[in-house]
């Protein structure tokens, strides 16, 4: 079997919308020929660690199984890991109150929880600055489905974007969302979401996933997490990752969202769920089985 593969990786920077510094934007051009217009775009949060994975998955499925060609856009920081953790919290997480932040203990300090709160402004940057930039650089994407992928705190960001601006993307892939943030306060936005959803001319498609092992108690703690084993186990219990993702999907259905799918990947944990979510989430977003 032979393939004629056209693949390219392009990068540029944009000024950060609400603090000093630059964001590194990475773009994977489809590996196969595309139409002149309406080519979908997958926007990947946490691009430093997830963009390459999403780009390779997109390349593989489009060349091997005839999956619809799509652009992959990663939003990252090009920063050392400790800095990346703090920067992403500032951009992806909604505000957190003092009591909830104190409850996170040293973990909250390690991820820069005190600097959180930029989620709404960062969403405006994605839709009002980055999206027009992508359209100008890649005219083939004009009119194409706009898809948002976020995992962990990125999943919380995607959930918050869905609840507050459900028409901002055609599809949302809400992967292992950190709904526990600020004592599950994101769920307080569901009543207003129901009204926003009812006013839309076309509803988004939503894929909510989690690794089925994400509520298994850890037996060790990675270096740099700032937690004892007992604290880490307590965090896992309080986070209710598996139950929370299921309950969130059910709440979206109850609010009137018609096209929502929930998946708990049977053999996956918080890390290994990400590639599965990209693959199956994109299949769902583009009208495949998922």
HELIX and SHEET records of a PDB file:
HELIX    1   1 UNK A   47  UNK A   64  1                                  18    
HELIX    2   2 UNK A   81  UNK A   92  1                                  12    
HELIX    3   3 UNK A   98  UNK A  110  1                                  13    
HELIX    4   4 UNK A  113  UNK A  115  5                                   3    
HELIX    5   5 UNK A  119  UNK A  125  1                                   7    
HELIX    6   6 UNK A  126  UNK A  130  3                                   5    
HELIX    7   7 UNK A  131  UNK A  137  1                                   7    
HELIX    8   8 UNK A  139  UNK A  141  5                                   3    
HELIX    9   9 UNK A  153  UNK A  164  1                                  12    
HELIX   10  10 UNK A  181  UNK A  184  1                                   4    
HELIX   11  11 UNK A  185  UNK A  189  5                                   5    
HELIX   12  12 UNK A  190  UNK A  198  1                                   9    
HELIX   13  13 UNK A  229  UNK A  239  1                                  11    
HELIX   14  14 UNK A  241  UNK A  254  1                                  14    
HELIX   15  15 UNK A  273  UNK A  285  1                                  13    
SHEET    1   A 8 UNK A   8  UNK A  15  0                                        
SHEET    2   A 8 UNK A  22  UNK A  29 -1                                        
SHEET    3   A 8 UNK A  70  UNK A  76 -1                                        
SHEET    4   A 8 UNK A  40  UNK A  44  1                                        
SHEET    5   A 8 UNK A 146  UNK A 151  1                                        
SHEET    6   A 8 UNK A 171  UNK A 175  1                                        
SHEET    7   A 8 UNK A 205  UNK A 211  1                                        
SHEET    8   A 8 UNK A 260  UNK A 265  1                                        
END                                                                             
